[in-house]
Amino acid sequence: MNTAASGPDELAALREIVTSQPDAAPPAGWQAVRSFEAEHGVVLPEPYRTFVAEICDGLPVGPPYYGLLPFAQIPDDWGAGRPRRLLAEPFPLTDAWVWEEDEEALPEEEFEDRVSAVCDHGSLLLGTDGCGMYWHLVVSGPQRDQVWLIDEFGAIPFGDRTGTCLMPGTPGFTGWVTHWAQGRSWYPES
């Protein structure tokens, strides 16, 4: 697992974006980050890890639309009675998955288990765009340090990937935040 420190360019870019936002929450500090990591059995990926420890732990103006959550919080509309989030369990996807394509093809229990794993395993919630659209930072598994949009229709990775252009941009947390700060659409422009 890569626990190396962030590059100075990424952190400088993130710091510049946040300092222009007057409502940015203060950083959580290293003690809070390490305690969270120990409790959940993960090491948060860089540069997000240093971002919440040293720069900012929540940004009400975004990204996403309803704001960047503090690292240990879940959006108010996440829903009661959901299973416990298992951050140390690997995030199960490596490619986009549209639920509708498999809803009829898989037995109901298998389908529900797979969707539940995508929503609750190996990722930290960054925030919501509303209407059940949640942004996740993958913290364990092959997609570690990548940002994904998960909603009622499926799961899509943010950033250019070979052979696909579902959500163009520079992959990773810094690319995602920079994309938002530039006022760019999450989706390809027609």
C-alpha positions as CSV (number, residue, x, y, z in Angstrom):
1,M,0.0,0.0,0.0
2,N,1.4,3.4,-1.0
3,T,1.6,5.6,2.0
4,A,4.2,8.0,0.6
5,A,3.8,11.7,1.1
6,S,2.1,13.8,-1.5
7,G,4.1,15.7,-4.0
8,P,4.5,19.4,-3.3
9,D,2.8,20.4,-6.5
10,E,-0.4,18.5,-5.7
11,L,-0.6,19.9,-2.2
12,A,0.2,23.4,-3.4
13,A,-2.7,23.2,-6.0
14,L,-5.1,22.0,-3.3
15,R,-3.9,24.6,-0.8
16,E,-4.4,27.4,-3.4
17,I,-8.0,26.2,-4.2
18,V,-8.9,26.0,-0.5
19,T,-7.4,29.4,0.5
20,S,-9.8,31.1,-1.9
21,Q,-12.8,29.6,0.0
22,P,-13.7,31.6,3.1
23,D,-15.8,28.8,4.6
24,A,-13.2,26.1,4.4
25,A,-13.1,24.0,7.6
26,P,-9.8,23.8,9.5
27,P,-7.7,20.7,9.0
28,A,-8.5,17.7,11.2
29,G,-4.9,17.2,12.3
30,W,-2.7,14.1,12.2
31,Q,-3.9,12.6,15.4
32,A,-7.5,12.5,14.2
33,V,-6.4,11.1,10.8
34,R,-4.3,8.4,12.4
35,S,-7.1,7.5,14.9
36,F,-9.6,7.1,12.1
37,E,-7.2,5.0,10.1
38,A,-6.5,2.7,13.1
39,E,-10.3,2.4,13.7
40,H,-11.0,1.4,10.1
41,G,-7.9,-0.6,9.3
42,V,-6.8,1.6,6.4
43,V,-4.3,4.3,5.5
44,L,-5.9,7.1,3.6
45,P,-4.5,7.7,0.1
46,E,-2.3,10.7,-0.6
47,P,-2.8,13.6,-1.2
48,Y,-6.3,13.3,0.5
49,R,-4.6,12.1,3.7
50,T,-2.4,15.2,4.0
51,F,-5.2,17.5,2.7
52,V,-7.5,16.6,5.6
53,A,-4.7,16.5,8.2
54,E,-3.0,19.8,7.2
55,I,-5.1,21.9,4.8
56,C,-8.9,21.4,5.1
57,D,-11.4,19.0,6.5
58,G,-14.6,20.0,4.8
59,L,-15.6,22.6,2.2
60,P,-19.3,23.7,2.3
61,V,-19.2,25.1,-1.3
62,G,-17.9,21.9,-2.9
63,P,-16.9,19.8,-4.5
64,P,-19.4,18.2,-4.9
65,Y,-22.6,20.3,-5.1
66,Y,-23.5,20.0,-1.4
67,G,-20.0,20.4,-0.2
68,L,-16.9,18.3,0.6
69,L,-17.6,16.4,3.8
70,P,-15.3,16.2,6.7
71,F,-13.4,12.9,6.3
72,A,-15.2,10.9,9.0
73,Q,-18.7,12.0,8.1
74,I,-21.5,10.5,6.0
75,P,-24.1,12.7,4.2
76,D,-27.3,13.3,6.0
77,D,-29.3,11.6,3.2
78,W,-27.2,8.4,3.2
79,G,-30.0,6.6,4.9
80,A,-30.7,4.9,8.2
81,G,-30.4,1.1,8.6
82,R,-27.6,0.7,6.0
83,P,-24.9,-1.9,6.7
84,R,-21.7,-0.8,8.4
85,R,-19.2,0.7,6.0
86,L,-16.2,-1.6,5.7
87,L,-13.3,0.7,4.5
88,A,-10.7,-2.1,4.7
89,E,-12.6,-4.4,2.4
90,P,-11.4,-3.8,-1.2
91,F,-13.6,-1.7,-3.4
92,P,-14.9,-4.3,-5.8
93,L,-14.8,-2.5,-9.2
94,T,-12.1,-1.6,-11.6
95,D,-14.4,-0.4,-14.5
96,A,-17.7,1.4,-14.7
97,W,-20.8,-0.6,-13.9
98,V,-24.3,0.3,-14.9
99,W,-26.7,-1.5,-12.6
100,E,-29.5,-1.7,-15.1
101,E,-27.4,-3.9,-17.4
102,D,-27.1,-6.7,-14.7
103,E,-30.3,-6.2,-12.7
104,E,-32.2,-8.8,-14.7
105,A,-29.2,-11.0,-15.4
106,L,-28.1,-11.8,-11.9
107,P,-30.2,-13.4,-9.1
108,E,-31.7,-10.7,-6.9
109,E,-29.6,-11.6,-3.8
110,E,-26.4,-11.7,-5.7
111,F,-27.2,-8.4,-7.4
112,E,-28.1,-6.7,-4.1
113,D,-24.9,-8.0,-2.4
114,R,-22.8,-6.7,-5.3
115,V,-24.4,-3.2,-5.3
116,S,-24.0,-3.1,-1.5
117,A,-20.3,-3.9,-1.7
118,V,-19.8,-1.1,-4.3
119,C,-21.6,1.4,-2.0
120,D,-20.1,0.3,1.3
121,H,-16.7,-1.4,0.8
122,G,-13.4,0.2,0.4
123,S,-14.4,3.8,-0.1
124,L,-14.8,7.0,1.9
125,L,-17.7,9.3,1.1
126,L,-16.6,12.7,-0.1
127,G,-20.0,14.2,-0.5
128,T,-23.2,14.3,-2.5
129,D,-24.6,16.1,-5.6
130,G,-28.1,15.2,-4.2
131,C,-30.7,12.8,-5.7
132,G,-28.7,9.8,-4.5
133,M,-25.5,10.8,-6.3
134,Y,-22.5,10.2,-4.0
135,W,-18.8,10.8,-4.7
136,H,-16.5,8.2,-3.1
137,L,-12.7,8.2,-2.7
138,V,-11.5,4.6,-2.9
139,V,-9.2,3.8,0.1
140,S,-8.5,0.0,-0.5
141,G,-8.3,-2.3,-3.5
142,P,-7.0,-1.8,-7.1
143,Q,-8.7,1.5,-7.5
144,R,-7.2,3.0,-4.4
145,D,-6.9,6.8,-4.6
146,Q,-9.4,7.1,-7.4
147,V,-12.7,9.1,-7.1
148,W,-16.0,7.4,-8.2
149,L,-19.5,8.7,-8.7
150,I,-22.0,6.1,-7.4
151,D,-25.8,6.6,-7.8
152,E,-29.0,4.8,-8.5
153,F,-27.9,3.9,-12.0
154,G,-24.4,2.6,-11.4
155,A,-20.8,3.5,-10.6
156,I,-18.5,5.5,-12.8
157,P,-14.8,6.4,-12.2
158,F,-13.8,10.0,-12.5
159,G,-11.0,10.8,-14.9
160,D,-9.8,9.6,-18.3
161,R,-9.2,5.9,-18.6
162,T,-7.9,3.9,-21.5
163,G,-10.8,3.1,-23.9
164,T,-13.4,5.2,-22.1
165,C,-14.5,8.7,-21.7
166,L,-17.5,8.5,-19.4
167,M,-16.2,11.3,-17.1
168,P,-13.2,13.1,-18.5
169,G,-10.6,14.7,-16.3
170,T,-7.4,13.9,-14.4
171,P,-7.9,10.9,-12.2
172,G,-7.4,11.1,-8.4
173,F,-8.4,13.5,-5.6
174,T,-6.4,16.5,-6.8
175,G,-7.6,16.1,-10.4
176,W,-11.2,15.9,-9.1
177,V,-10.9,19.0,-6.9
178,T,-9.1,21.0,-9.6
179,H,-11.8,20.0,-12.2
180,W,-14.5,21.4,-9.9
181,A,-12.5,24.5,-9.1
182,Q,-12.2,25.2,-12.8
183,G,-16.0,25.1,-13.1
184,R,-15.9,22.2,-15.6
185,S,-18.7,19.7,-16.1
186,W,-18.3,16.2,-14.7
187,Y,-19.6,14.8,-18.0
188,P,-18.3,15.1,-21.6
189,E,-19.6,18.1,-23.4
190,S,-21.5,17.4,-26.6
